[in-house]
Amino acid sequence: MGVKYTKNCFGKNKKLVDQRENVLEVKNIFDKIKNKYLILSENYQKKLGNLKI
């Protein structure tokens, strides 16, 4: 999703962008958000598990 989305986004804004660097940079941001979300969701699941006990 990240790579296609950023290419479309840059294209629509008519900005001259070196796609290799910027797409990777934005993809890394998406990955960081995804990783943080997964960590939070794991902690949340553990809390739910503790509540059930």
WORA-V244481 format. One record per backbone hydrogen bond with DSSP energy under -1.0 kcal/mol. CO is the residue of the C=O (numbers start at 1). NH is the residue of the N-H. E is the energy in kcal/mol with one decimal. If there is no record, write none. Layout:
CO	NH	E
CO	NH	E
This chain:
1	5	-2.5
2	6	-2.3
3	7	-2.1
4	8	-2.2
5	9	-2.6
6	10	-2.8
7	11	-2.2
8	12	-2.5
9	13	-1.6
10	15	-1.7
11	14	-1.1
17	19	-1.2
18	22	-2.0
19	23	-2.4
20	24	-1.6
21	25	-2.2
22	26	-2.7
23	27	-2.6
24	28	-2.4
25	29	-1.7
26	30	-2.5
27	31	-2.6
28	32	-2.4
29	33	-2.4
30	34	-2.7
31	35	-3.0
32	36	-2.5
33	37	-2.6
34	38	-2.5
35	39	-2.2
36	40	-2.4
37	41	-2.7
38	42	-2.2
39	43	-2.2
40	44	-2.4
41	45	-2.4
42	46	-2.1
43	47	-2.1
44	48	-2.5
45	49	-2.5
46	50	-2.3
47	51	-2.0
48	52	-1.7
49	53	-1.1
